Amino acid sequence: MDGNIGSVLGIGFPQHHGGVFQYINSYGLVAFVSRADELAKRYGARFDVPASLRELAQLNARYR
């Protein structure tokens, strides 16, 4: 929850998405990682996801 609040108030993430972690959960971790991989191939390492997110996606888990 702190990460969602911080992303909205701290970096200006669109609040209608509920914060960055809520957005990723809504998008789906597997789909998010897949899309990030596509973008990383096309635009570079700035779209690489952290290993922890990739592990959560493999477990079909969610951010809590």
C-alpha positions as CSV (number, residue, x, y, z in Angstrom):
1,M,0.0,0.0,0.0
2,D,2.9,2.4,0.8
3,G,4.3,1.8,-2.7
4,N,1.0,2.7,-4.3
5,I,0.6,5.9,-2.3
6,G,4.3,6.8,-2.8
7,S,4.0,6.3,-6.6
8,V,1.0,8.6,-6.8
9,L,2.2,11.3,-4.5
10,G,5.9,11.0,-5.0
11,I,6.4,10.4,-8.7
12,G,3.0,11.5,-10.1
13,F,1.8,8.1,-11.2
14,P,-1.8,8.5,-12.4
15,Q,-4.0,8.2,-9.3
16,H,-7.0,6.7,-11.2
17,H,-4.8,3.6,-11.6
18,G,-4.5,3.3,-7.8
19,G,-0.7,3.4,-7.8
20,V,2.0,1.4,-9.7
21,F,1.6,-1.9,-7.8
22,Q,-2.2,-1.8,-8.1
23,Y,-1.8,-1.1,-11.8
24,I,0.5,-4.1,-12.3
25,N,-1.9,-6.3,-10.4
26,S,-4.8,-5.2,-12.6
27,Y,-2.8,-5.6,-15.8
28,G,-1.7,-9.1,-14.7
29,L,1.9,-9.8,-13.7
30,V,2.5,-12.3,-16.5
31,A,1.1,-9.9,-19.1
32,F,3.0,-7.0,-17.6
33,V,6.3,-8.9,-17.7
34,S,5.7,-10.1,-21.2
35,R,5.0,-6.6,-22.4
36,A,8.0,-5.2,-20.6
37,D,10.2,-7.8,-22.3
38,E,8.8,-6.7,-25.7
39,L,9.6,-3.1,-24.9
40,A,13.0,-4.0,-23.5
41,K,13.9,-5.7,-26.8
42,R,12.7,-2.7,-28.8
43,Y,13.8,0.2,-26.6
44,G,16.5,-1.1,-24.2
45,A,17.2,-1.9,-20.6
46,R,15.1,0.8,-19.1
47,F,12.1,-1.6,-19.5
48,D,13.8,-4.6,-17.8
49,V,11.8,-5.8,-14.9
50,P,13.4,-6.8,-11.6
51,A,14.0,-10.4,-10.8
52,S,11.5,-10.3,-7.9
53,L,8.7,-9.3,-10.3
54,R,9.6,-12.0,-12.8
55,E,9.5,-14.5,-9.9
56,L,6.1,-13.4,-8.8
57,A,4.9,-13.7,-12.4
58,Q,6.2,-17.3,-12.6
59,L,4.3,-18.1,-9.4
60,N,1.2,-16.3,-10.8
61,A,1.1,-14.3,-7.6
62,R,0.2,-10.7,-7.0
63,Y,1.7,-7.7,-5.2
64,R,0.3,-7.4,-1.7
